C-alpha cells in the first residue's frame, strides 16, 4: 500500500477488508446507491468483487491486478467497481455465490461478478490472474472482451442476465416433495460417515479437510442413542489427529480454517471465530463423554487463545486473524531449521523428532509442491511411539515439548503479526457465547460463564435497537440490519445462558427474538426461513439456506431453537413451526443428509429429549443443575418453574408449587414422580 497514492472511497469504510483496498488505483465504491446510479448514468456494467480480510487468494488478486496501474486503468474505464466484505454483507455474498455455483459448478473467494446497473449478473467466477494462463482467462484479456460485448452485443448480454436470474429464481422456488423426517435417516448418515472415514488420519472424504465439528457432534449423539462404538471412535480419532496436526496452532493455540492435506499438517492459516466456537463445543462434548483430559486441555487452550487475542475491550469477540503476514502465507506460524536450533538449544534434537523438523522444511508448498524450507510445529506420531523410538518416558517428552513451545511463543511475540479483523459480528459472537457457556458448565468454570454473559450484554445493549438486531459493530458504529443467522445464533446462545442459572431475562429475550425472526424471515406460505428479510432490496431473490457448511446454517440452528422452545413451553405454535420447517427442507435433507447434521441434531432432540424441570429452592436448583453436566446427556431441556415460565408454559404451570427442591423428569410433557436427590436425577436421565 503506497501512501503517495490517493485513497479511493473505501477509505471511509469501517471494514478492515475494505480498508485494505482503500489505496488501490481501482476506483472502488462500497455497495451503495451512488455506485449503481453512476453505472446507470455512465452506461457501464458493474464489476463486483467480494472477499474478506483473511482470504489468501483475495490478497493474491489484489496484489496482481487491483494494485496494478494498467489493470486498474482498464477497470476504471470499463466498469463501476464495487468491493464487498462478505462477512459484513453475507446477504449479498450468499446470493451471488449461489449464482456462481449454479453457473460454474464451483464457488469460493474472491468472488468476481460482472452485472448490469440493476444488479443482474451476466458473468461470474472466482479468482482471475492478471495474465491469461493454464486455460484461465486473465484480467487483461477479460476486461476488453466484456467491454466489446457490452458495446456491440448488449442485447445478448441482457438476455443472458435475465435467463440467469430466472434460472436462480426457479431453482430457489422449486417445490419439492414435502414430508416429515423419520428416524431411519439417522442410520443413513452414520453409514455415510462410516464409509467415508479416513481410518489413518481421521476426518472424512479427501482433502481439503474441514473440521466441520457439527458432524462430530452428530456422531456423539448417535453414539449416545444407539451405543454404536464406531461413532465415538471416529470422533475421537478425528479430534486427536486434528490436535496433533498443523491445523492446530501448538504455540499460540486456536485452530486454523482447514487442512490442504489428508493428515491435517498443512493448513490455510487464517483463524476464524466460528471455527473456535464449533470446535470448542466438539472438544467439550468429547470430554464430557470420555473424561479424557486431552480434550479438556484443547478446549481450554481454544478459550485461552480467544480471550488473549480475540476479545474486544467491549467484551465481545473479534472476527478473524489473517493467514498472511509480511506478504507471505503462514510466515508468522512457521519456522526455519536453524532458527529453531538457536532458540531451543539442548532440547532441539528431541523437539525436532517430535515435530519432524527438517533443514529443507517439513511440508511442501501447496501451490508449487516444492520444499518450503520452513517447518510447521505439530506432533508427528503418537507419544507412545515417540517414547519407544527415543527411549525417553512419555512424561519427559511432553515436558520438553511444553517447555519448547513456551520459548517459541515468547520469540513469536516479536514477529510481525497477521492482520486482525476487529469487527464484531453478531452471529459469530452468538456461536462463541453458546460454546463458552457450555464449556463453563462442563468444566465448572465461572470465568467462562461471566465472559459469555458480558459478551451477550454487549449484543443486547448495542446490537439490538428498537427490537431489530444488527449485524456488525466496528469502532463505535453499528451497521446492517441482521439476517437470519444473527437472530438464530443469538437465540441459541440465550437459551444456553438461560439454562445456567434460570435468569428469566435470557429466556424472555430469546422468545422475543424468535417472534421477531418469524415475523422477518419465516416463509408463511411454505415453511422454513429466508436468509434476508422482505425489506432487503440488495438481493434480487430471497433464498433459504439449510446446508451446514463450515458452520451450521441459520435454518438448522433456528430449528434447534424452536424444538427447545416447544419442549420447554409446550406451546403448539412452536411445534407447527418445527413441523413446517422440517417439511419444507425434507427433500433437500433427504438428498444429502450428511450435509445437514446440525438440523438432524435438532430432529434427534425432537424425538428423544427429556425435560428436566426444577421446582422449589432456586439456589439449590442452580447447584443441582450444574451437577447434571457430570454426564453427557445432549437431549436435555432444562427449566425452572418461576412466574415467567409458568406464564409461557402450560405444562410447567400445571406442576405443583413446592417449598423444598423437587426435580421433575418429563418426556413429551408427561412427568414422572418428582425426586429430590440429584444423584437419582442423574441416574434417571443417563
N, C-alpha and C positions, 0 to 999 in steps of 0.2 A: 504494500500500500504506500503510495508516494504522496507525501504531504504537499508537494508543489502542484498536485492536481487539484482541480476544482471539485468539490464534492457534488454529487447528484442529490436528488430529492430524498434518498433513503437516509440522509444524514439526520433527518428529523424523526426517524422511527425509533421505537424503543427496543425492537427485536435485535438481539446480538447478531443474528444471521443477516438481517437486512443491513445492519451497521457494517458488517464485513464487506459489503458490496458498495458502500457509500462513496468510495473513491474510484470505482471502476469508470473508465471513459464511456461505458454504456450509459445512456441517459435513462436510467431506471426510474420507474414510478412505483410506489407501493400500489396495492389493489385499491383503487378509488375511482369515483365517478369522473374525476378530472381526466384520467387516462383514457377512459372509454369515450368521453366527449371529444378529446383531442383526436383519437383514432377516426371517429366519425367525420370530424371537420376536415382532417387532412386526407381522408380516404385511404387509410393504411390498415393492414392487418395488425393484430396484437401478437407479440412474442411473449408468452408467459413461461417463466422459469420458476419451478417450485423445488425447494430444498430445505435443509435445516442445518443448524450450526455445526453439528458433529458428523456431517456426512462427508466421507472421504472423497467420493467421486464428484461431489459438488465443488469441493476445493480444486480438484484437478481441472474441471471445466472452466472454473473461474480463471485459474492461472493461464490456461492455454488460450481461451477465447475472450472472456469478459474483461481481462486486463490488457488485451492486445489492441493497440490503437486501430489497426487495419480492420479487424473483425468488428470492433465497436462502431467504427465509422459506417460499415455496411449495415449493421443492425439499426443504427440511428436513422439512416436514410430510408430504410425499407419498412421498419416497424415502429409501433409504440411499444416500448419494452416494460414489462411488469414483473417484479420479483415478489414471491410469496414465501413466507416461513410456514411450512406445513404444520408445525406444532402450534402456531398461533391460529392458523386457519385450516383446521382439519376438514372443515366442510368443503372448502374449495378443492383441497387436495384429494379428498375422497371421490368427489365427482369426476375430476379429470383423470384420476388414476383408474377409475372404472372404465372410462373411455379408452385409456391406453391399453389396459389388459384385454379389453374386448377387440381392439383393432389390431394389436400386435402379438397378443398371446403372452406378453410379459409386462412387468412393471418395475418400478424402482426409482431411485432418486440419483441425480437431479431429474425431475420430470419436465419435459420440454413440450409445450403445446403452442401451436400456431392457430389463431382463430380470428373470426370476424369481429368487428367492433361490438356486435351484440352477443358476444360470448359463445358463439357456435364454433367448436373446434373442427378443423379440416386436416390437420397434420399433428401426429403425436409420436413421441419417442422418449428416450431417457437421456443418457449421456451421448453427446456428439463430440468427436475430436475436432481440432481446428482444421487439419488437412484430412482429406478422404484417405482411408487405409483399410486393408483387410475387408474390403466389401462394405465398409460402413462409410456413409457419406459424411464429409466434414463440413463445418460451418461455412467455409469459404466457397464451397460448391452449392450448399443447400440454400443459402440466402438468395443468390441470383436466380436460382430455379424458382423459388417461391415468388420472387418479385415478378418474374416473367409470367408465371401463371396468374398472378393477381391482376396484372395489367392486360394480359392477352386472352385469358381463358377463364374469366371470373365466373361466368355462368356455371361452368362445370364445378368449380371450387365451391360455390354456394350450394349447388345441388348436393354435392358430396357432404357438406356440413349438415344440411337438413337431413340427409339419409342417416348420417352417424347419430344425430340427436334422436331421430325416430327409432333407430335400432336400439339405442341405450334405453329409451323410454319403454319400448316393448319388452326388452329383457328384464327391466326392473319390475314392470307391471304384470308380467306373465302370471296367469293364475294357475297354480299347480294344485295337485290333489291335496285335500285337507283331511287331516285325521289326527288322533291323539297318539303320542308315542306309547310304546309298550316296553315292558321290562326286557324283552329279548334283545332290544337294540344294544343294551349294555354289554352283553356277551360278545356281540359282533365287534364292538370297539376293542374289547380286551383281545380278541383273536387277531385283530389287525395289528395292534401294538406288539403282540407276541411274535407274529411272523415278520415284522419289520424291525425287530430289535437287533441292535449291534451287540452280539454276545461278547465281543472283545473289549469294546470301549464304552458300552452303554449308549443311550440315546437311540434315535430312530431314523431310518432312511439314510440316504447318502449325504455327504457334505454338500453345501454348508449346513452345519448343525446349529440349530437354535435351541436354547434351553427349554422353551415352551413349558414352564412349570405347571400350568393348568393341566397338561396331560399327565404329569406325575401325580398331581393332587387327585385327579380322576382315578388313577390306578390305586392310590392309597385307599380311597373309598371302596373301590371294587374289592380290594383285599379284605377290608373290614366286613363287607356284606357277604362275600362268598368264600372266605377263608382260602383264597387262591394264592398259594405261596409265590407263584411266579410273578404275580402282580407286584408284590412287595420287593422281590428280588430285582426286578427291572428298575424299580425306583431307586433302590439302594445302590445298585451298580452305577446308574447314571449320576446320582448325586456325588458318589465317591470319585468317579472319574473326572467329573467337571471340577471338583475341588482340588484334584491333583494337577489339572491341566493349566495351560497358559490363559485360558478364558477367565480364570480366577486371578486376580492381582494379589499374589502372595506377599508382596512387600507392603502395599498400602490398603489392601482389602477391596471388596466390591467386585462385581462381575462385569466383564466386557460384554458386548452385544451378542456376538455369535462366533462360532469357530469355523474357519475355512477348510479345516481338515477333519478326518474322522476321529482323531484322538484328542480333540479339544486343545491342541497345542497352540496353533497359530490363530489368534482371534482377529476380528476387526476391533480396534482398541477402544472405541468410544464406550462410555458408561452412561446408561440411561436410568433415570429414577424408577421407571416402571419395571425394569428388569430386577432392580434391587428389591422392589416391593414383592413381586411374584415369587422370586427365589427365596426371599425371607419366609414367605408363607410355606413353601415346599420344605425347606430345611427344618422349620419349626414343627411342622406336622410329622415329618420323618422322625424327629427326636421324640415326639410325643408317643409314637407307636413303639419305637425300638429302644428308647432311652440311651441311644448311642451318643456319647459326649462329643464326638467329632462333629455331628450335625449341629449341636448346640453352639459349638465353638464357631463354626462358619456363620451361623445365624447372627451371633453376637458381633462377629467381625464385620458383617454387612452393615449392621446398625452403627458400629464404630466409624466406619468409612462415611456413611451418610451424615452422621452428627458432626464429624470433623470437617468434611469438605462440601457438603450439600445443604447445610442448614442456614437459612437466611436469618438476618437479625430480627425479622418479624416473627420468626418461629415456624415458618412454613419451609418447604423444601424446593431447592432449585431443580431444573430440568435435566441437565446432562453435562458431561465433560467430553471434549473433543478427542479424536484419535490422534490428531496430528499436533506436533509441536516443532518449531523451527523448520516448518515446511516439510516435515517427514512423518509418515505414519508410524506410531509406536516408538518414536525416539525416546520419549520420556520413560517408557516402560522396559526398554531392552538394554543389554549390557555387552560391552566388548570384553573379550577374554582377559587381556592384561589389566584392564580396569578392575575387574573382579578380583584378580590375583593380588593387586595392590591393596584393595580395601580389606580383604578377608584374611590375608596373611596365613598363619599356620592352619586355619580352618579351610583354606581354599580347596585343597585336594579332595577332602571329603564332600564339601559342598558341590564341587564340580561333578562328582559321581551322582549325587542326589538329583541335581538339575541337568545332568548330561551336558555340561558346559564344554564347548569346544573352541579352539582357536579360529576355526572357519565359521563359527556360529552353529546353533543347534536347530535352525529351521531354514527352509528355502523361501526366498521372496515369493509372495503369492503371484505377482504379475510376471516375473521373469523366470521363475522356477530355478533361480541361481542362488548360491550360498550367500548368506546375508552378512557374515562376519559380526553378527550380533546374536545375543542369547536371550531366550525367554526363560524367566525363572519358573520352574514347575517341579513337580515330584515325578521323576521318570519311571519309578517302579513302586511296588508295594514296600512298605517299611520292612516287612519280614524278609523279603528277597534281598533288599539293600543290606540289611543287617547280616544275613548269611554271607553275601558276597564280600563284605568289608570286614567281617569278623568283629563288628562293634555292636553293642546292645542297641535295641530299638530306642531305648530311653536316651542314651548318649547321642545317637544320631539326631533324634528330634531336637535335643538341646542345642546341638551345633547348628542345626538348620534355623531354629528360632533366633539364636544369637546373631547369626549371619544376616538374617532378614532385618533385624533391628539396625545393624550397621548400614545396610543398604538403604533403609528408609531415611536415615539421617543424611546420607550422601545425596539421595534423590531429591530431598527437600530443596537443595541448591540448584537443581536443574530448572530450565525454563518450562513452566507448566503448560499443558494444553489449555486451550480456551475453555472457560466455564460458561455455560449458558445459564445466566442468572434470572431468567424469567420464571415466574411461579405459575404453574398450570393447575387449575382446579381438579381436573380429572386424575392426573397422575398423583397429585397430593392425596386424593381420596384413597387410591390404591395403597399408597405407602402408610397412610394413617391406619387403615384397616390391618395391614400386615404388622405394623408396630404394636398395635393394641393386642393383637393375637399373641405376638411374641412376649409382650409384657405379662399377659395372663399365664402363658405356659411356663415361662422362666421365672415367674413371680418377681418381676422387675418393675417397681413403681416408677422409676425414672422414664422408662419407655412409655408407660401409660400417660404420665404427666406431659411428656413431649407431644404425644399424639393429641391430647386434649388441647394443648396450646396451638398446635397447627390447625385443629378443627375450629378453634375460636377465631383464628385468622380468617379462615374460609367464610365462616358465618357472619363475622363482623365487617369484612372488607369486600368479599366477592359476591355477597348476597345483597342486592339493592332493590327495594320495592317488590320483594317476592321473586325477583329474577336472579338466577345465578349467572355470574360472568366467568369467562374462560381464562383470561390471562391478566397477571399483575406484573408490572415492571416499573421500578423507580417511582413508586407512588401512584402510578396510573393503572386504573382498572379498565380493561377493554374487551370487546367482543362478547355478545350475549352467548351464553353457554349452549352447547349441543347436548345430545342425549348422554354422552359419556360423562359430562360434567355432573349431571344430575344423578345418573346411575351409580357412579363410583363414590360420590359424596354420601348418598343414602346408604350404600354398602358399609362405609366407614362409620356412619352414625349408628347403624344397627349393632355393629360390633361394640362401639363405645357404650351404647345403652346397656349391653349385657355385662359390662364390667361391674357397675355399681348401681344399676337401675335408675340412673338420672333421667327423669321423665322428659326433660327438655330435649335430650337427644332423640327420643322416640317421637316426640311431638314434631320436631323439625323434620325427621325422616318421613313422617306421614304427610306433612305439608308439602315437602319437596316432591313426594310421589304424586300427590294430586296435581301439582304444577307440571310435572313431567308428562302425566297422562293428558293434561289439557294441551300442552305444546306439541308433543311428539306422537301420541298414540294414534294409530290409524283406525278411526271409528268404523270404517266400512269393512275392514278386512282383518284387523288384529295386528299385533306387533308394533314396534316403534320406529318412526323415521329418525334419521340421524339429525336432521335440521328441523326447525320449526317452520310453520307456514309463512312467517314474516321474513324469512331469509330469502332475499332476492338475488343473492350472488350465485346461486347454483340453479341451472335451468330445470333440473329434475330432482325431486326428493327421493332419497333411497333408504332402504333398510339394510343394515349390516348385521349379520348374526354369526358370521365366521369368526372363530377365535384365532387371531394371528399371533404376533409377537406378544401381545397381551389380550385379554378377553374382550369381546365386543360389548357395546352398551346394551344390546338386547339380551345377551347372556347374563350379564350382571343384574339387569333390571328384572329378568325372570327370577333369578335367585332372591332378589329383594321382595318381589311380590309373593313368592312361596313363603318366605319368612313371615311377612305381614299377615298373610292368610292364616298360617299356623298359630300365630300369636293372638290374632284378634277374632278368628272365626268369621270374619266379615266376607260375605258372599261376593262382594264386588271385586275383591282381590282374586277370588277363585275364578271368576269369569275372565278377568284379565289374564290369569295364568293359562287357562284353557284355550282362550282365543289366540294368545301369543304362540302357544305350542302348536296349534293347528296351522297357523299362518306359516310357520317355518318347518312344518313336518317334512315336506318333500325335500327341501334343501338339506335338512339334517340327515334324513334317511339315505340320501345320495352319498354323503361322505361324513358319517357320524364322528369319525376320529378328528374332524376339523371343528367340532362343536363340543369339546369336552366340558367347557365351563357351563354351557347350557344343560348338559346331561348331569352335571353335579347338582344343579337346581332340581332337575327331574328326579334324581335319587332322593333328594330331601322331600320332595312332594310325596313320594311313595313311602319312605321309611322313617320320617322324622319322629322324634319323641319330644313332646313339650314338657318342660320341667318348670313348674310354677311354684315360687316361694310365697308363703303367706306368713304373717307374723313379724317377729322382731327383725327389723331391716339390717342392723349391724351384723347379726348372726347370718342372715340370708347372704350378705355380701361375702362374709368369711367362708361360708359353705360353698358359695358359687365358685370361689377361687379353687377350692379343692377338687371341683369337678374336672379341672384341666389335668389332673394326675393321670387320667386315662384319655385315650383317643376315641372320642365319640363325635364325629363330624356332623351327625344328623340331629344335633340337639337345638332346640329353640328355647331360650331361657327368658323367663319373665318374672316380675314381682307384682303381686296384687296390691296396687295402690289406687288412689281415687281416679287418676287419669286412665290407667289401663282398664279399670272397671267400666269407665265410660265408653271406651272404644272396643271392648271385647265382651261379647255376651257370655262366652263360655267361662271367662275368668270372673266375671261379675257373679256367676252362679256358685262359685266356690265359697264355702262358709268362711267368714272372717275369723281369724284365730288370734289369741293373745300371744301364745308361745309359737315358736317356729314350727311350721309344717311344710313338707315338700310333697307336691302332687306330681306324679309322673303320668302323663296322658299320651294317648295315641288317637289321632283324629278326634280330638275333643272329648274322648271318653277317658275318665281318670280313675286310676286305682286308688285304694285307700291311702291316705297320706302317711308319710313316715317322718320321724324327726331326727333319725340318726343318719348323718351324712354318709357313713360307710355303707349303710344299707342302700342309700340312693345310688352310690357308685356301682354297687353290685347289680342293682336293678337295671341300670342303663348300659352296663357293659355287656 
